[in-house]
Amino acid sequence: MNIQKLIDHTILRPDAQEKDIVKLCEEGKKYGFFSVCVNSFWVNFCYKFFSGSEGSRVRVCSVSGFPLGASTVLIKSKEAEENVKNGADEVDMVINIGALKDRNFKLLEKEIKSVKSAVGEDRILKVILETGVLTLQEKKDGAKIVLNCGADFVKTSTGFGLGGAKVEDVKLLKEVVGNKIGVKASGGIRDYQTALKMIQAGAIRIGTSAGPKIMESKES
């Protein structure tokens, strides 16, 4: 399995410096990861890094409303729009978690559709639920909303909240969305066996800051 083609190699730490982003991009190119995922400030830097690459280019992924999901619809949409303008191929937005718990589905529909419109049909939108703070029913409701609002992926976690990706959550999200959209597992995935379990559960993308470690543990 070419697991590297399923990995979004990620640095979203607030203290990331240019040297860290350069290393991320170099690792992305070396291992052939699907994308590098960075905060909005670094999008154009990564885009320029890869723009001269020959063959299959490592894509650039960024975030919107990260990591809390509590920004307004306008702010999330503008951030996504700016990311795409600066070269992002994909945007991972955090759903308004409080609104999901309040069952304020109209707001969730509005923000997902708005951000998808800002991203455009030719770019990928992933929606983060933060499964570690949700009940079983909230996970199901969230996945259904993501599916029905035109997003391309539902994603488990930010990696900043309580708990990360769990096999049972990936299975649940996959059961809800089927093959209509993708499932991305993210948060706490640091070795090949864990990544493989997520893929076997239904994930077709893995978000991790430990991409090289996953590749090394695969080979060991």
FENTA-V903474 format. One line per field, one symbol per residue. phi: phi as a letter, one per 30 degrees, with the letter a starting at -180 (. if undefined). burial: I if it has 24 or more other C-alpha atoms within 12 Angstrom, else O. Layout:
phi: ???
burial: ???
This chain:
phi: .ddddcccdbbbddcdcedddededddeddciddaccbdeecedededecdcddiddddccbbbicccicddedddddddddededjdcbbcccddddddddhddddddddddddddddjdcbcccccciedccdedddddddddeddcidcbcbdbdjccdicdbedddddddddchcdbdcccajicbbddddddddddkdcbbcacceddddddddd
burial: OOIIIIIIIIIIOOOOOOOOIIOIIIIIIOIIIIIIIIIIIIIIIIIOIIOOOOOOIIIIIIIIIIIIIOOIIOOIIIIIIIIIOIIIIIIIIIIIIOIIIOOOIOIIIIIIIIIIIIIIOOIIIIIIIIIIIIOOOIIIIIIIIIIIIIIIIIIIIIIIIOOIIIIIIIIIIIIIIOOOIIIIIIIIIIIIOIIIIIIOIIIIIIIIIIIIIIIOOOOO
